[in-house]
Amino acid sequence: MNNPQLNRHGELIHLLSTEGLPREILTHILDTAANFVGVHQREVKKLPLLRGKSVFNLFFENSTRTRTTFEIAATRLSADVINLDIARSSAAKGESLLDTIANLSAMAADIFVVRHSESGAPYLIAQHVAPHVHVINAGDGRHAHPTQGLLDMYTIRHHKGDFSRLSVAIVGDVLHSRVARSDIHALRTLGCPDVRVVGPRTLVPPDLAAMGVRVCHELEEGIRGCDVVITLRLQNERMNGALLPSSQEYFQRFGLTPERLRWAKPDAIVMHPGPVNRGVEIASSVVDGAQSVVLEQVTFGIAVRMAVMGIVAANEA
């Protein structure tokens, strides 16, 4: 089956998911991002890579880190950036998603960065844009968040190097987490041999074993001896019914504390895609501790998003 993210030459034209992308493309994105990491330290922080291009940020869901870092990334590449205010747009009057895209395309859009509550929305858009227009998924429903997955991979590689000897634990609400799915696909593609998912049975999907993932329902078993611990937010807004007795009980069983972190390797890094709920999935002392790389993830996210936009803009369908 053809991958809609790639053109006939196997080049990246849209970034919709980490699933199905070959290792060479993931590595190319990470290597390209490495060239952009130091841009913010320059006296002139802009590069001309997207000069004359228009990047439209379409966020149908709330966002702080993703939206802002995409805007910074596009600006640093010298693009014209348009942030659509969805609440005050015609979408609020009932205009369809594809009609919104058609009208914005008529305004000479080159890249759409899309966050949407419906899984598959970026795929739908990618099917209906002109060959020179690119779509980047900034998170769709429970499905995927590929740039978050890639910045997580960049952070892991920066601190740990080769993936082939790593043990990575993903802890928390995996059932509702598009980040977890993107991380799992990327980790497996990049050769990580030991990917563990840790959480209560109600928050772990049943199909993970088929993806080569080890499922654990006890925190100690899940993070013991790990190199990387990725904690996830409880996504109460996506939960239908009482999947957990309380956030306090969740923290008692699965919250990452300094004492529990000792089950992992002494040099393990702690990650979180944000927003962090302190005292629910992770203790403040861990978020602010020496093993935390949460803020580095945000910084690296700018470079990764610069890399993705630069790469897709250079290719046509």
C-alpha positions in Angstrom: 0.0 0.0 0.0 1.3 3.4 -0.9 2.2 5.6 2.0 0.4 9.0 1.6 3.3 10.7 3.4 5.8 9.9 0.6 6.0 10.8 -3.1 6.8 8.3 -5.8 10.5 8.8 -5.1 10.1 7.9 -1.4 10.6 11.5 -0.3 8.6 13.0 2.6 5.9 15.4 1.4 3.6 15.2 4.5 4.2 14.2 8.1 1.1 12.5 9.3 2.4 9.7 11.5 5.7 8.0 12.5 4.0 4.7 11.6 5.1 3.4 8.2 8.1 5.7 7.8 11.4 4.0 7.1 14.3 4.4 9.5 16.2 6.4 6.9 13.6 9.2 6.9 13.4 9.3 10.7 17.1 9.4 10.9 17.3 12.1 8.3 14.8 14.3 10.2 16.9 13.8 13.4 20.2 14.6 11.7 18.7 17.7 10.0 17.3 18.9 13.4 20.8 18.6 14.9 21.9 21.3 12.4 19.2 23.6 13.7 19.6 23.2 17.5 22.1 26.0 17.8 20.2 28.6 15.7 18.7 30.3 18.8 22.2 31.1 20.0 23.1 33.1 16.9 22.9 36.9 16.8 20.6 36.5 13.7 18.2 33.6 14.5 16.7 33.3 11.0 17.5 31.1 8.0 16.1 31.7 4.5 14.9 28.1 3.9 11.2 29.0 3.8 11.4 32.5 2.6 8.3 33.3 0.5 6.4 30.4 1.9 3.2 30.6 3.9 2.6 28.4 6.9 -0.9 28.2 8.3 -1.3 26.9 11.8 -4.8 25.3 12.2 -5.3 24.3 15.8 -8.8 23.0 16.4 -7.7 21.9 19.9 -5.9 23.9 22.5 -2.1 23.9 22.6 0.7 25.8 24.2 4.0 24.0 23.4 3.2 22.6 20.0 1.5 25.6 18.5 4.2 28.1 19.9 7.1 26.0 18.8 5.7 25.5 15.3 5.3 29.2 15.0 8.8 29.9 16.2 10.2 27.2 13.9 8.5 28.6 10.9 9.5 32.1 11.7 13.1 31.1 12.1 13.0 29.6 8.7 11.7 33.0 7.4 8.2 31.8 6.5 5.1 33.9 6.7 3.1 32.5 9.6 -0.7 32.7 9.8 -2.3 31.5 13.0 -6.0 30.8 12.3 -8.3 31.7 15.3 -10.6 28.7 15.0 -13.1 30.1 17.5 -13.6 33.2 15.4 -13.3 31.6 12.0 -16.0 30.4 9.7 -15.5 26.9 11.1 -17.4 28.1 14.1 -20.3 29.0 11.8 -20.4 25.4 10.4 -18.0 25.6 7.5 -16.6 22.1 6.7 -13.0 21.3 7.3 -12.3 20.8 3.6 -14.0 24.1 2.6 -11.8 25.8 5.2 -8.8 24.2 3.6 -9.9 25.1 0.1 -10.3 28.7 1.0 -7.0 28.9 2.8 -5.3 27.2 -0.2 -6.7 29.9 -2.4 -4.7 32.3 -0.2 -1.5 30.7 -1.4 -0.9 28.4 1.6 2.2 26.2 1.3 2.2 24.3 4.6 -0.8 23.4 6.9 0.1 22.5 10.5 -3.1 20.8 11.8 -4.2 19.8 15.2 -7.7 18.2 15.3 -9.8 16.2 17.7 -10.8 13.7 15.0 -8.4 11.0 14.2 -7.5 11.0 10.5 -8.3 14.7 9.9 -4.8 15.5 8.6 -4.9 12.5 6.3 -8.2 13.8 4.9 -6.6 17.2 4.3 -3.5 15.7 2.7 -5.8 13.9 0.2 -7.3 17.1 -1.0 -4.5 19.6 -1.2 -2.5 20.6 -4.4 0.8 18.8 -5.1 2.9 21.7 -3.8 1.0 21.9 -0.5 2.2 20.0 2.6 0.4 18.8 5.7 2.0 18.3 9.1 0.0 16.5 11.8 0.3 18.4 15.1 -1.9 15.8 16.8 -5.1 14.1 15.7 -7.5 12.6 18.2 -6.0 9.5 19.8 -4.1 8.6 16.7 -0.7 10.3 16.3 1.5 13.2 17.2 4.5 12.6 15.0 6.5 15.7 15.7 6.3 15.1 19.4 7.4 11.5 18.8 10.3 12.8 16.8 11.4 15.4 19.3 11.2 12.6 21.9 13.5 10.5 19.7 15.9 13.4 19.3 16.0 13.9 23.1 16.7 10.2 23.7 19.4 10.0 21.0 21.0 13.2 22.4 21.4 11.7 25.8 21.7 8.0 25.1 23.0 7.6 21.6 22.3 4.4 19.8 18.8 3.0 20.3 19.8 -0.6 19.8 20.7 -1.2 23.5 18.0 0.9 25.2 15.1 0.0 27.5 12.3 2.6 27.3 9.2 2.7 29.6 6.1 4.6 28.7 4.0 5.1 31.8 0.4 6.2 32.1 -2.7 6.8 30.0 -1.5 5.0 26.9 -5.1 4.3 25.8 -5.8 7.9 25.0 -2.3 9.0 24.1 -1.4 9.9 20.5 2.1 10.6 21.8 2.6 7.1 23.1 1.6 5.6 19.7 4.0 7.9 17.8 6.8 7.1 20.3 6.2 3.3 20.1 6.3 3.3 16.3 9.4 5.5 16.2 11.3 3.5 18.8 10.6 0.2 17.1 11.6 1.6 13.7 14.9 3.0 15.1 15.8 -0.3 16.6 14.9 0.0 20.3 14.7 -3.7 21.5 12.9 -3.1 24.8 9.8 -0.9 24.8 7.6 -1.2 27.8 4.1 0.2 28.4 3.1 0.6 32.0 -0.3 1.5 33.4 -3.5 0.2 34.9 -5.4 -2.3 32.8 -8.2 0.3 32.0 -5.7 2.6 30.4 -3.6 0.2 28.3 -5.0 -0.8 24.9 -5.1 -4.5 24.2 -3.3 -4.5 20.9 0.2 -3.5 22.0 1.7 -6.9 22.2 1.3 -7.2 18.4 3.5 -4.1 18.1 6.4 -5.8 19.9 5.8 -4.0 23.2 6.0 -5.4 26.7 3.0 -4.6 28.8 3.3 -4.1 32.6 0.6 -3.3 35.1 3.0 -2.6 38.0 5.3 0.4 38.0 8.3 -1.4 39.5 8.2 -4.1 36.9 7.8 -1.6 34.2 10.6 0.8 34.9 13.2 -1.4 36.6 16.5 -1.2 34.8 15.2 1.3 32.2 17.3 3.9 30.4 14.4 6.2 29.7 11.1 6.8 31.5 8.4 8.7 29.6 5.4 9.7 31.8 2.1 10.6 30.2 -0.7 12.9 31.3 -4.0 11.5 32.4 -6.3 12.7 29.6 -9.5 13.1 31.5 -11.1 15.0 28.6 -11.0 11.9 26.5 -12.2 9.4 29.1 -15.7 8.0 28.8 -16.8 6.8 32.2 -14.8 6.1 35.3 -11.6 4.4 34.1 -9.8 5.4 37.4 -11.1 5.7 40.9 -9.2 9.0 41.5 -6.1 10.8 40.4 -4.8 10.4 44.0 -5.1 6.7 43.8 -3.4 6.7 40.4 -0.4 8.7 41.9 -0.2 6.2 44.7 0.3 3.3 42.3 1.8 4.8 39.2 3.1 8.3 40.1 6.8 8.7 39.5 8.5 9.8 42.7 12.3 10.0 43.5 12.1 6.8 45.4 10.4 4.9 42.5 12.8 6.4 40.0 15.6 4.5 41.7 14.1 1.3 40.2 15.4 2.6 36.8 19.1 2.9 35.9 21.0 5.6 37.9 21.5 7.6 34.7 18.0 7.2 33.4 16.3 10.3 31.9 12.8 11.3 32.7 10.6 12.7 29.9 7.0 14.1 29.7 5.2 15.6 26.6 3.4 18.1 28.7 1.3 19.6 30.1 2.6 18.2 33.4 0.1 17.5 36.1 2.4 17.6 39.2 1.4 15.2 41.9 -0.8 13.1 39.5 1.5 11.3 37.1 4.8 12.7 38.4 6.1 14.4 41.5 7.4 18.0 41.3 10.7 16.9 42.7 11.2 14.6 39.7 10.0 17.1 37.1 12.5 19.6 38.5 15.2 17.1 39.3 18.6 16.3 37.8 17.3 13.4 35.6 14.5 15.4 34.1 14.9 16.5 30.4 11.3 17.9 30.1 12.4 21.4 29.2 15.1 20.2 26.8 12.3 18.4 25.0 10.6 21.7 24.3 13.8 23.3 23.1 14.6 20.4 20.8 11.0 20.5 19.5 11.7 23.8 17.7 14.7 22.3 15.9 12.8 19.1 15.0 9.8 21.1 13.6 12.2 23.3 11.6 13.7 20.1 10.2 10.3 18.6 9.3 9.0 21.8 7.6 12.3 22.3 5.7 12.3 18.7 4.4 8.7 18.5 3.3 8.9 21.9 1.6 11.7 20.7 -0.6 9.7 17.9 -2.1 6.5 17.7 -4.3 4.0 15.0 -4.8 
